[in-house]
Amino acid sequence: MRIAIFGTGGIGGYFGGRLAQAGEDVVFIARGEHLQAMRTNGLRVDSVKGDFVVKPVQATDDPKQVGIVDMILVGVKAWQVPEAAQSMRPMMGPHTIVLPLQNGVEAPSQLAAVLGAEHVLGGLCGLMVLIAGPGHIRHAAVDPIIGFGELDNRPRERVERLSKVFSKAQGVRLDNPPDIQVGLWRKFLFVTAITGVGAVTRAPIGIYRSQPGTRKMLEQAAEEICKLAWARKIALPQDAVKRILAHWDGLPPEVTTSIQRDIMNGRPSELEALNGAVVRLGKEVGVETPVNAFIYYSLLPMEMRARGEIQF
């Protein structure tokens, strides 16, 4: 399968590297020092599931040089998706599959608006991975999981075909949810609440889950997200909050999310795709989201400063 990795950060670098290692025809879209290092030394992946190097590596910063591909794995940050969708057009053929792996729940519709809904799957993944240096990806923890499906949940041959491709990749566990919308919103629930509360408190999960006030905030943020999902006809289980609290209680106490760390360190983050999306989507369907609104508007000035929109 001819595959383009659009955005060779931690997620794109890891999954693209594993697919290349498995023998697929993979081309990486990257830029700057990262691109130069890949062209010179290949793509190095250090992983708890086994280190490897992809060399030689196909890499470019110009999608027009790639040609038509069978699948585009979208690895850019959530706020970059609309612009990235426009840049993908030269790689699109009549049967090209577009697989987004962003945090949040809006990337599929953003891609569909530009490229056509018939091309886009829903996708999600889970692992702790980062760019350690130019051309160097480090997978530090968590068994790498990827899942995807048709946005309308109707079975189609292309999902089975893509599943066979990922099943051949070492260090990747395929876990396609029976309902991709539920899968996307379950991850949205998991990431959004702990990112928001963690960023506001500037503390690891072991602290804010153990303090009565911030634990209540965490629970209320999760409840709002569930009410929003149900209002949008997403079949999250009725005990989703109880389940997610039990999951959070099982995490190591030092855990922080990468988005929380971006906010705390003054870097542009995916705040808009997480707590911001809860507020925005809640207004669309008439669901009140006061806790997520408090989190979002409290953090928004820091986000705007990180993007150079305001100074203080």
C-alpha positions in Angstrom: 0.0 0.0 0.0 1.3 3.5 -0.9 1.0 5.6 2.3 1.7 9.2 3.0 2.4 10.4 6.6 1.2 14.0 6.7 3.0 15.4 9.8 5.9 13.3 10.9 5.8 14.2 14.6 5.7 11.6 17.4 2.5 9.9 16.3 3.1 10.1 12.5 6.7 9.1 12.9 6.0 6.1 15.1 3.1 4.6 13.1 4.7 5.6 9.7 8.0 4.1 10.8 6.3 0.8 11.9 4.4 0.6 8.5 7.7 1.2 6.6 9.4 -1.4 8.8 6.6 -3.8 7.8 7.4 -3.3 4.1 4.7 -0.8 3.1 5.6 2.0 0.6 5.6 5.0 3.0 6.5 8.6 2.2 6.9 11.1 5.1 5.8 14.7 4.8 8.1 16.7 7.1 10.0 20.0 7.1 13.1 21.8 8.4 15.8 20.0 10.4 13.6 17.0 11.0 13.3 16.5 7.2 17.0 17.0 6.6 18.0 14.6 9.3 15.6 11.9 7.9 17.0 12.3 4.4 20.6 12.1 5.7 20.4 9.5 8.5 16.9 7.9 8.1 14.1 7.9 10.7 15.3 6.6 14.0 12.6 5.2 16.4 13.6 4.3 20.0 10.7 2.3 21.4 9.9 0.1 24.5 8.5 -2.3 21.8 11.9 -2.5 20.0 14.2 0.1 18.5 14.6 0.4 14.7 15.7 2.7 11.9 14.0 3.3 8.5 16.8 3.9 6.0 16.7 5.0 3.3 13.6 7.0 3.9 11.2 8.6 1.5 10.6 12.2 2.8 9.6 15.5 1.3 8.1 18.8 2.4 6.1 19.1 -0.9 3.0 16.9 -1.2 2.9 17.7 -4.9 6.0 15.6 -5.4 4.3 12.5 -3.8 1.6 11.7 -6.3 -1.6 9.8 -5.6 -1.5 7.5 -2.5 -3.8 4.8 -1.1 -3.9 6.2 2.4 -3.0 9.5 4.1 -2.3 9.2 7.9 -2.8 12.7 9.3 -0.4 13.3 12.2 -0.5 17.1 12.5 -1.7 18.9 15.6 -5.5 19.4 15.8 -5.4 23.2 15.0 -3.4 22.5 11.8 -6.0 20.1 10.3 -7.9 22.6 8.1 -4.8 24.0 6.5 -3.3 20.5 6.1 -6.4 19.3 4.3 -5.9 21.8 1.6 -2.3 20.7 1.2 -3.3 17.1 0.8 -5.3 17.6 -2.4 -2.4 16.6 -4.8 -2.1 13.2 -3.1 -5.9 12.4 -3.4 -7.2 9.9 -5.8 -10.7 8.6 -6.2 -10.1 5.8 -3.6 -7.6 7.5 -1.2 -8.4 6.9 2.4 -7.7 9.7 4.9 -7.1 8.6 8.5 -6.9 11.4 11.2 -5.4 10.6 14.6 -5.8 13.9 16.3 -7.1 14.6 19.8 -10.6 15.9 19.8 -13.6 14.9 17.7 -13.7 17.5 15.0 -10.8 16.5 12.6 -12.9 14.0 10.6 -15.6 16.7 9.7 -12.9 19.3 9.0 -11.2 16.9 6.6 -14.5 15.8 5.0 -15.4 19.4 4.4 -12.3 19.9 2.2 -11.6 16.4 0.8 -15.1 14.8 0.8 -16.7 12.7 3.4 -16.4 9.5 1.3 -12.6 9.6 1.8 -12.4 10.1 5.6 -12.4 7.5 8.4 -12.6 8.2 12.1 -9.3 7.3 13.9 -7.8 7.3 17.3 -4.6 6.0 18.9 -2.9 5.8 22.3 0.8 5.9 23.2 3.3 8.2 24.8 5.7 9.4 22.1 7.7 12.5 21.3 10.3 13.9 18.9 13.6 13.4 20.7 15.6 15.3 18.1 15.7 15.8 14.3 14.9 12.5 12.6 14.5 10.8 16.0 11.3 9.6 17.6 11.1 8.2 21.1 8.2 5.9 22.2 8.5 6.1 26.0 5.5 4.2 27.3 2.0 2.7 26.7 1.3 -0.2 24.4 0.7 1.5 21.0 -2.9 1.1 20.0 -4.6 2.3 16.8 -8.3 2.0 15.9 -10.4 3.3 13.1 -13.7 2.9 11.3 -16.3 4.3 9.0 -17.9 7.5 10.3 -21.3 5.9 9.7 -20.2 2.6 11.2 -21.3 0.7 8.1 -18.9 -2.2 7.2 -16.8 -1.6 4.1 -14.0 -3.5 2.5 -11.5 -0.7 2.9 -11.5 -0.8 6.7 -10.7 -4.6 6.5 -8.0 -3.9 4.0 -6.4 -1.2 6.1 -6.7 -3.4 9.2 -4.6 -6.1 7.5 -1.9 -3.5 6.8 -1.7 -2.4 10.4 -1.9 -6.0 11.7 1.4 -6.7 10.0 3.2 -3.9 11.7 5.4 -4.8 14.7 4.8 -2.8 17.9 1.2 -1.8 16.9 -2.0 -3.2 18.5 -5.1 -2.9 16.3 -8.3 -2.2 18.3 -11.1 -1.1 16.0 -14.1 0.0 18.1 -17.5 -1.4 17.0 -18.8 2.2 17.0 -16.1 4.7 16.0 -18.1 7.7 17.2 -18.2 6.2 20.7 -14.5 5.4 20.5 -13.7 9.0 19.5 -15.8 10.5 22.3 -14.5 8.0 24.9 -11.0 9.3 24.1 -12.2 12.9 24.0 -13.7 12.4 27.5 -10.5 10.8 28.8 -8.1 13.5 27.5 -10.2 16.7 27.8 -11.1 16.6 31.5 -7.7 15.7 32.9 -5.9 18.0 30.5 -8.1 20.9 31.5 -8.0 20.3 35.3 -4.3 19.5 35.1 -3.5 22.7 33.3 -5.6 24.9 35.6 -4.1 23.4 38.7 -0.6 23.0 37.2 -0.4 19.7 39.0 0.0 16.0 38.2 -3.1 13.8 38.4 -2.1 12.3 41.7 -2.6 15.7 43.3 -5.9 17.0 41.8 -7.7 13.6 41.9 -7.0 13.4 45.7 -8.2 16.9 46.6 -11.9 17.1 47.2 -12.5 20.3 45.3 -10.4 19.5 42.2 -11.7 16.0 42.1 -15.3 17.4 42.0 -14.2 19.7 39.2 -12.8 16.7 37.3 -16.0 14.8 37.8 -18.2 17.7 36.7 -16.1 18.4 33.6 -16.6 14.7 32.7 -20.3 14.9 33.3 -20.6 17.9 31.0 -18.8 16.0 28.2 -21.1 13.0 28.6 -24.2 15.2 28.5 -22.9 16.8 25.3 -22.2 13.4 23.8 -25.7 12.2 24.6 -27.3 15.3 23.2 -25.4 14.6 20.0 -26.7 11.1 19.9 -23.4 9.5 20.8 -24.0 6.2 22.6 -21.6 6.6 25.5 -22.6 4.3 28.4 -24.7 5.8 31.1 -22.0 5.0 33.6 -19.2 6.6 31.5 -18.2 9.0 34.3 -17.9 6.3 36.9 -15.8 4.2 34.5 -13.5 7.1 33.5 -13.0 8.1 37.2 -11.9 4.5 37.9 -9.5 4.7 35.0 -8.0 8.0 36.2 -7.6 6.6 39.7 -5.5 3.8 38.2 -3.0 6.1 36.5 0.4 6.7 38.1 0.2 9.8 40.3 2.9 11.6 38.3 0.9 11.6 35.1 0.4 14.8 33.1 -0.9 15.0 29.5 1.3 16.4 26.7 -1.3 19.1 26.1 -1.2 20.1 29.7 2.6 20.4 29.5 2.3 22.5 26.4 0.0 24.9 28.2 2.1 25.0 31.3 5.3 25.6 29.3 3.9 28.4 27.2 3.6 26.5 23.9 0.7 26.5 21.5 -1.6 23.7 22.5 -4.8 21.8 21.5 -6.9 23.7 24.1 -9.3 24.8 21.4 -9.9 21.2 20.2 -10.5 20.0 23.8 -12.2 22.2 26.4 -12.8 24.9 23.8 -14.7 22.3 21.7 -16.8 21.3 24.6 -17.9 24.9 25.1 -18.5 25.5 21.4 -20.3 22.2 20.7 -22.4 22.6 23.8 -23.7 26.0 22.6 -24.7 24.3 19.3 -27.0 21.8 21.0 -28.0 23.8 24.1 -26.0 21.9 26.7 -24.6 24.0 29.5 -20.9 23.4 30.2 -19.9 25.8 33.0 -16.9 23.9 34.3 -15.3 23.4 30.9 -16.1 27.1 30.2 -14.2 28.1 33.3 -11.3 25.9 32.3 -11.2 27.1 28.7 -11.6 30.8 29.4 -9.1 30.7 32.3 -6.4 29.1 30.0 -7.3 31.1 26.9 -5.1 34.1 27.6 -2.0 31.9 28.0 -2.9 30.1 24.8 -3.3 33.4 23.0 0.1 34.6 24.4 1.7 31.4 23.2 0.4 32.1 19.7 1.6 35.7 19.7 -1.9 37.1 19.6 -1.5 39.1 22.9 1.3 40.1 25.2 1.5 40.3 28.9 
